[in-house]
Amino acid sequence: MSKPTYSFTTPIYYVNAAPHLGTAYTTVAADAVARYQRMNGHDVAFVTGLDEHGQKVAETAEKHGMTPQEWCDSMVPAFMDAWKMLDIAFTDFVRTSSDRQTRTVQTFWNDLYEKGYLYKGAYEGWYCVHEETYYAESDLETDDAGAFICPDCKRPVRRMSSGEENWFFKLSEFQDRLLEFYEAHPDFIRPETRRNEVVAFVKGGLQDLSISRSTFDWGIPLTFDEGHVCYVWADALLAYLTGIGYADPDRPGEFDARWPMQYHFVGKDITRFHCVIWPAMLMAAGLPVTHTVFGHGFLMVGGEKMSKSKGNGIRPADLVSVYGSDAYRYYFLSDVRFGADGNVSVERMTQVYNADLANTWGNLCSRVFNMVGKYFDGTVPQVPSGFTHVENPLRDIADGLYETFDSCMADVNFTDACAAVQELASRVNLYVEQSAPWNLAKSEETAGELAFVLYNALEACRILALYFAPFMPRTSAEVFRRLGLGDIAAVDDIEAATAWGQLPAGNEVEKGDPLFPRLKVEDIQL
């Protein structure tokens, strides 16, 4: 690969649940990184997909009168439609029921079997059906009545005691290695609150992990023991490898070029699987583990985590129908700090939409494009040579923006990245007000200054479109089109592309309709 690689994943989403604000949040964040790093010159792999195996999936399929495969197939369009609606440009969508995932899982676990990291035994302990996970009693929490509940989903757990023999992964052997790894790689788990939780959990002691089941058959068969299928998490985590060509003869060299990845983006409720089980599996396989797991927060409605049972769930399509996909993406990335819980409300979303998009970015494009149409017959003006050394505050800000923006995006700090771009947008609006092109247009003596001011404003709009593109791809593409420029998606060196002065004089400028018409909260019906 000639370009440097940049690879990362979302979770492999559970097939029984249609896409919701939480899954969309993770996926939009990943897409913003993918789009930016492509513009930044990287060969990007963005892996997402569906977790389709397990007893719950088989039971749900039966309730719908379908085979498990038919049920999973029926759910795929819901995800594909949602990601198309939100302009998600993934590079691989891994279904765990696929043949290539079977190859990955069987290759991986057969390798660990041969290396002696697996043994057969029976399990007895506390089991959460919802999380499909066993817990040590010391890990459990209690409800108000004193009954044990799952530490992750807070549902009741069951005491499971069975003669069923499963295959176990020697997770307990990796306790010290994991703690040493966390110490040596403090950025492996982010943010710091997630890291502290995981370190405390591992210090409390690890139990070996059951990685197979023999009481049902909806799963990937283990090659070394007929009748056993791979357990859900021991299957789903390996989809990350499938998505970049692990054990795939049709993609030679890709896995070696892309592993380890830069990021796994996950919700904070599944950080334990990704920060304890996953790195231990990789260590056992002899694979490097120098990437970062970023456990972002929950989206809250009215101060509570979204839940169907509480009736506070909002579908992504409901919001997109009102605000559009770009404003949807922008709100969740700019206003909800990645890593912390975020409270979602129509009132706040409308406030951000009007302030940042309608009044600032959209209004800037409208007023500048309209003035170019009025004063220069809709073409980019040629700046007279005498203005070469005139003070230009917009250029000063634009010239320093790449360093700030790139640092924020590398740190997946979307909020501050958006704020840095909005600072330039606000300064352009102020520049237009202070320069007053409508007054400059009244005299031939100030015609050169008028051309200078409007060229600067147009050039700033071009640069703003480039920086906004990872968050609002449709709007940025439209601004480029109205400026008579090429395909913004073809940009692969954003630092060079945002250097000042590249907007060609003479390009036709189209006024167009408002990019973000103002909205009133009272008019919004969801």
ABEGO torsion letter per residue (X at the ends): XABBBBBBBBBBBBAABBBBAAAAAAAAAAAAAAAAAAAAGBBBBBBBEBBABEAAAAAAAAAAGBBAAAAAAAAAAAAAAAAAAAGBBBABBBBAABAAAAAAAAAAAAAAAAAGABBBBBBBEBBBAAAGBBBBAAABBBBAAGBBBBAAAGBBBBBBBBABBBBBBBAAAAAAAAAAAAAABAAABOBAAAAAAAAAAAAAEBBBBBABBAABABBBBBAABBGBBBBAAAAAAAAAAAAAGBGBAABBGAAAAAOBBABBBBBAAAAAAAAAAAAAAAAAAGBBBABBBBBBBBBBBGGBBBBAAAGABBBAAAAAAAAEAAAAAAAAAAABBBGBBBBBBAAAAAAAAAAAAAAAAAAAAAAAAAAAAAAAGGBBBBBBAAAAABBBAAAAAAAAAAAAAAAAAAAGBAAAAAAAAAAAAAAAAAAAAAAGAAAAAABAAAAAAAAAAAAAAAAAAAAAAAAAAAABAAAAAAAAAAAGBBBAAABABAAAAABBGABBBGBBBBAEBBABBBBBAAABBX
